[in-house]
Amino acid sequence: MAKSKDILGMNERNLKYIKPLNRRRAIRLADSKLKTSRIFKKNGLPVPKMYAVLKNAKEVEEFNWDSLLDSFVVKPNSGLGGGGIIVIKGKKQLFEVEEDRRKKIHKKAFIDKLKDFLKLGSRFLVDESEICWEAIDGDIWTIERLRSHCYDIIDGRFSITGRPDIALIQQRLIIHPALRYYTYRGMPDVRVIVYNNVPVMAMLRLPTKISNGKANLAQGAVGVGIDLATGLTTTSSIKKPRRMFVDKHPDTKRDLSAIEIPFWDEILKMAIKAQEVSELGFLAVDIAIDKNKGPVILEVNARGGLEIQNVNLAALGKRLDRVEGLKIKSISHGVRVAKALFGGEIERKVEDITGKQVLGIVESVKIVDKEGELHSVLAKIDTGAGLTSIDVSLAKKLGFQDAMEVFERYNDINRHLKREEAKRLARELKEKLKKEHQDIVDTAIIHSASGTTWRIMVPLSFYISGVKVDTKASVIERKNLKYPMIIGRKDLKDFLVDPEKKLEKVKKI
């Protein structure tokens, strides 16, 4: 859990990061969705296709609404907090809305018709074939109602500054299949906070019924933390109907942890490039993942909200301090730094809950030899093997050569046997061998794809992921295999194994 002194507050954010790092020109650019869309497109960053830009009442009146596709988005150019955004999902006839509405005219549509009647002074007729659109929240929009909404946008009703604005009509993106079942109606997005060309924190925002299908936390969307190294989701929280941490989506009931975000590396690179292009020193980048186009930048925010800290259970202030002053040489370098500094959240969470270390399929191991010296080797973690085994040459290096010579008086260490013969040797010689040399603590019959072998077992102590393991290991020729040691499931009971975990390498980032 983050310490309170490390949590970034609004005043500190404004005074320490926004005021000195975000110049007015860059902020004005970020506040204009039209300008950012154009400059990002010019610099090769993917953005939603722009269908129309309506700057005044005349352009709204003259716009051919029938030219639009069945689905689209209407939004203010300088909107705040998702206000004024209408997401249209399909075109319908006025009475083809829902089963229980077929013989009704939507209240707003009726008012629009009534206004037309009064204006024209003629007999009021309802055209059942009139085209209208249905929004993702089930609301119905006629052409007149869409025009009225655009007039409100132009008048500045949803503007961040309160000044006259521009109405934008854009392409509606299609939810990527990997996220489709985790969201309620609307388009989820990923928010990435970028500072000094390094992504420092990220979250997935999932629309809910309370948020009316909008990916806005203040309106009730679910915020889901993301581990920067893996792109897997971690902890989740909501603000409505009350602030609380959740494990499942309130509407879809899907588990929210360990969701794999598609195109994760590409998303991080896009966020860094968006910072470079926008020239904002501190920003939030909102990226949606389209079924066909992949990651698409929706907008950038020069005043990124701070709720992301609660979602991730991590302090933003501490992370910003860690990257301040770093010399980031390239976009790829920025991604590597982010993953190195702020990754591993999933693994740490699992370890905290279970008390067990998480291992990959290959781990660095330190083995204690008979003189007490440590030898570092790479070991394969094999849950399919019952016992731990080491290579002949490694066994000799550890001081077990005499024990091996005693064993080989009776049996070639690499000889393949029939099962019955192996059982006979073990039955007749095991106790005798244990008496002849103290390092022969047992023998084992091992069946594998290459045949059956009867092996010597020696006492072995090794350290893996900071944990000491005392065991018995069989000895076999492994010179043609990649790793000199296999750790079997008998010695893995105090660990968890993640096949996706990569062996950490010490290298410059």
N, C-alpha and C positions, 0 to 999 in steps of 0.2 A: 504494500500500500504506500502511496506517495506521502512524503512528509509535507505538512502544511506550508513550511517555509519555502519549499521548492515549487509549489503550485503557482502558476502564472495568473495574476489577477488582471482585471480590465485596465486599471490605472497604469500598472507596470507595463502591460502590453502596449498601451497608447504612447507612453512617455519614452520607453526604452527601445521599442521596436518600430512602431508605426510612424511616429513623428520624425525620427532621424533617418529612417531607412526608406520610407515610401514617399517619394516626391509627389507634389500635387499633380503634375502631369501624368504620372503613372497611376495615381489614384483615380483621376478622371477617366483614364483608359479602362481601368478595371470596373468602374461604375457604369460603363457603357457596353452592354452586351453586343451591340452592333459593331463598335470599334474593335473590341477584342476578337470577335468572330472574324473580322476582315484581316487583322494583323496576324492571327494564328494561322488562318488559311494561307496567307502569303508566305509564312515561314514553315509550311509543311505540316502543321499540326491539324489533326482531324477535328472538324466541328460539324454540328448539324447543318443540313442544307437550308438556306434562307429562301423562302417562297415569296415573301413580300415585306416591304418596309413602308409603313404608313405614317407620314409625318404630320398630316393635318386632316381636318374634317373633310375637305374636298377629296383627298386621296381615299379616305375611308368610303365615302359615298360612291365614288366611281370604281372602286375595286370590284372585280368580277369574282365573287365568292364561288360561283359554280366551277371555276377553273381549278379549285383546290382538290387535292386527293381526298380519299375517304377519311384519312386520319392526319392530324396536324396539331401544332401547339401555337396558341396565342399568348404572348407575354409582353410585359412592359420592358423597354430598353434599360431603364434604370430602376428596376423594382427592388424591393427589400423583403427578405424573409419568405420568398415564395408567393407574395401577394400578387393578385392579378393574373396568375398563370392559369390558363384553361387548356386542358389536354383532351383533345377530341379523338375518340377511338373509332368512330364509324358514322357513315351517312345513312339516313333513314328517311322514310316518308313520315309526315307528322303523326299519323296514327299507328305507325309501326314501331312503337317504342318498347313496351313491355306488355305482357299478356293482359294484365289488369288495367292497362291504360289505353287500349286500342280504340275505345269509343270516347276518350277524353282528350281535350286539348290541354297541354301543360299550361298552368296558370299564367306564366310569363308570356308564353306564346299567344294565349288568349288576349292578354293585355295589349300585346303588339298588334294583333289583328284589329282589336277594338280601336286603337289609335289610328290605324289606317282607315277604318270605316268613318270615324269622326272627321278625319282630315279630308277624305274624298267626298263626304256627304252623300254617299251612295249606299245601296243596299248591301248589308254585311253578309258576305258569303265566305264559307270555309272551304278551302281547296284541300281535299284529303291527300292529294298527290304532292303537296308542297314539300320540298326538300328541307330537312333539318339535320342536325348532327347530335350525336349522343356523346357526352363527356365520360371520362373514366369513373366519375362518381354517380353516373346514372342521370345526371341533369341533361335537359334538352335545350338545344340552342338553335334558334331560327336565324336567318340572315339578319333580320332587324335586331335581334338580341345581340348578335356578334358585333354588329355595327355600334350599338349602344355601349358595349363593353370597350370597344376600341376608342370611342369618344372619351370615356372615363380615363383610359390610359393616357391619351393625348392631353387631357386636362390636368394630368399630374396626380391623379388620385392615389396611385401606387408608387410614385416616384420617391427615391431615397432622399431627394432634396426638396420635394414638394413643388417643383417647377414643372412646366409643360414637358411632356415626354413623347416618345415614339412608340408606336405599336409594331411588334414584330410577329411575323407568322413563319414558323419554322417546321422542318421535318420532325415527325414524331418517331423516336427511336423504338426499336423492338427489344424487349428484355432478352438477354442472353440465357439460353436454356439452363446453364449452371446455377442461375439465381432465380429462375422463374417461380419455383415453388416456395421460396422464402419470403415473398413479398405479397402485399395485398393491393391488387389492381395496378398501382402506379409503377413508375420506373425507379429502381434503386440506383444509388450512385455511390462512388467512393470519394471521400474528401481526404486530401493529402496536405498537411502543413509543411511548407518548404522554407528553409532559412539557410542562407549562405550556400545555396546550391546543394543542400542535403535535405532529403525528406526526413523529418524528425518525428512525425506521428501521423497515423491514418485511421480512418474508420469507414465502415460500410453503413450507409443509411437506408433503412428499409421502410417503405410506406406502410401505413396501417389504416384500419377503418376510421380510427379517431382522426388521423391526419388527412382524411379524404383522398388517400392515394398519393400524397405528396411526401417526398423524402426530406422533410423538414422537422428537426427535432423539437423545435418550439411548438409545432402544431401536433406533435404526438407520434412522430416516426420513431422507430427503434434505432439506436446507435449501437454498432457492434465494433469493438476494437479489432485491429488487425496487427498481427506480428509482422514487422517490416522485413525480417529475413526470409520468411517462408510464404507470406501472403495468405496465411491461415487466420481465421477469426478467433478471437479469444473471449473476452467478457462483453456483456451486453447490458444496456440500461434504457429506460424510457422516462420521460418527464410528465406524461399525462396517462391516466387521470391523476397520478401522483408519481413523484420521482422514486424509482426503485430499480434494482438489478433483476434481470430476467434470464432464464435459460432457454426459453422457447418464444417464438413469435406469438404475440397475443391473439392473432387471428388465424394464421396458418398452422399453429402448434408445432412448427418444425424446430428441431434443436438448432441453436445458433452458433455453437462453438465448433471449431475445426472445419468451417466452410472454406473451400479452396477458391480464392479469387482468381478468375481467368486472366491471362495476360499480365501477371503481376509485375514482372520486370519492366514490361513496356509501359505500364501505368506509372511506375516510379520515374522512368526516363522522361515521359511526357510531362510530368509535374515539374521536373527540374528545367526542362526546356521552356515551359510556360513561364517560369520565373525569369529566365534569361530574356525572353522576348518581351515580357511585360515590364521588365526593369523594376519590379517590386522586390524590396529586400526581404520582406516578410509577407507571406500570402498563403491563402488556402485555395487549392485547385479542386474543382468538382468535376469528376470524370464518370460518365456513364459507359456501360459495356453493351454495345449493340450486337444483336444476333448475327448480323452480316458484316458490319464494319469494324467490330471489335471496340477498343477504347475510343471514346469521343469526348472532347472537352466541352462541358456545358458552360462553365463560366469560371472566373477567378474572383477572389474576394480579398480586398486589401485590408479588411478588418475581420479576419477569421475568428469565429466564435471560440469560446474556451470550454464548452461542454465536452469536447473531445477528450479532455483530461479525465473526467468522470467515467466516460465510456471505456477508456483504456486502463483505468486505475493506475495512471502514471502522471507524473508532474511534467508539464511542458517547459517550465522554467529551467529545470535541471537539464533537460535535453538540449535546449537552446544554448545553455552555457557550454555544453560539451563540444558543440560544433563551431562556436564563435571563434573567429580568427584562423580557422583551418584553411589551408590553401587547396582548393578543389580544382584539379587540373582538367577534368572533363566530366561530361554527364555520367559516363560509366563509373568514373571514380566516385562521384557523389552517391551513386547507388551502392557501391561497395562499402563506403563509409557508413551509410545508413544501416545496412545489414549487419555490419560488424559491431556498431555501437548499440543498436536498438533491437537486435534480433533475439531469438530464443525465448520469447514470452510463453509460447505454448509449452515448451519443454519444462521451463521453470514452474509453470502452473501445475503440470502433471506431477513433477517431483515434489512440489509442496503438498499436494493432496495425498499422494500415495506414500511418500517418504522413500521412494525408490528412484535410483538414477536411471536415466534413459540412455541406452546404448544404440549405436548404429550397427551395421553388419560387419564393419571393420573398425577395430579400436586399437589404440596404442596401449601396450601393456608393459609393466616393469616387473621382471621376474627376479626373485632372490636366489642366488646360487648358494652352494654349500659353504662358501666362505663369507656369506652375508653381503656380497656385492650385487648391485642391481644391473640388469641387462634389459634394454628397451627393444621390443620387437612388435611387429604388427600381427594381430591375431584376428582370425575370422570368427565372428559370433554365429554359431550354428545351432539353432534350436532343434534341428533334425538329428543332431548327434547326441547320444546319451552322455558320453564322457568327454572330458578334456584330453587332448593328445598333443604331443610335441614331436618335433623332428629329431632324428638320430643325432645329427650334428649339433643341434641346440642342446640336447641332453648331455652330450660330451662336454660342451662348453660350460654347462652348469655344474659339472663334477660327477656325473653318473656313469662314467666310462667303465669303472670296475664292476659295477652292478650289471651293466650290459654284457660284459665279457663272461660273467658267471652264467647269465641266462643263455648265452649263445653256445655254451658247452652242451646244452640239451636241445636247443632249437634255434634255427636261423630266424632272426628277428623279422625278416620280410617274407618268410615262406608261407605260401597259401596252402591251407589244409582242408581236408574234408571235415565236415562238422563233427562227425563221430570221433575222428582222430584228435581234433582240438579239445574235445571234452575229455578224452582219455588222458592227454598230456596234462591238462589242468588238474584232473583228479589225482594223478600219480605224483606230480612234481611241484604243485603250488606250495605246499607246506615245507617241502625240502628246500626250495629256493628261498623262501622267506627266512629260513634258519641260516642259510649259507651267506646271505648278505643283508645287512640292516636296511639298505636303500631299496630292496625289493619288498614293498609293502603289500603287494597283491599282484595277481595276474588277471587278464581279461580276455574273453573270447569276443571278437568283433566281427560282425557280419556286414559286408558292404557289397556294392555292385561289382567290385573286382574279385570278390571271394571272401573266404574266412581266414582270419589270422588269430594267433594266440600271442598276446603281448605282455611284456613286463609293465608293471605300474610302479612309479616312483613318487615320493612325497614332493609336493610343489607348493610354493607360496608366491603369489603375484599380486600386484596392485593394478586395479582397473577403475578409471573414473574416480580415483581417490579412495577406493574401498579395497581393503585387503581380503584376499581369498586364500584359504588354506584347503588344499585338495589333494587328490591322487591323480596323476596323469599317465596315460599309456604312451609308449614310445614306439614310433613307426617311421619308416623312411618316407620323407615328404619333399625330397629335393626337387622333384618334378612339379611340385605344386607351388602356388603363389605365396602362401603364408606358412611360416614354420610352426604355427600353433593354431589349434582349433579349441574354442571354449564351448563345451557342451552344456545342455540344459540343466544338468545336475548342479552346475556352478552358476547358474543364471537366475536362481530363485529369488535373489534379492535385487533383481534388475528388471527393467522393462526394455523391450527391443523395438526400435522404430526403424524399419527397413529404409525409410526415406532420409534418415539422418546421415549427413556426410561427415567423414573424418575431418576434423578441424586441422588446418595447416597454419603454421606460423609464417606469416608473410606480410609485406608492406601493403597497406591499403591506401 
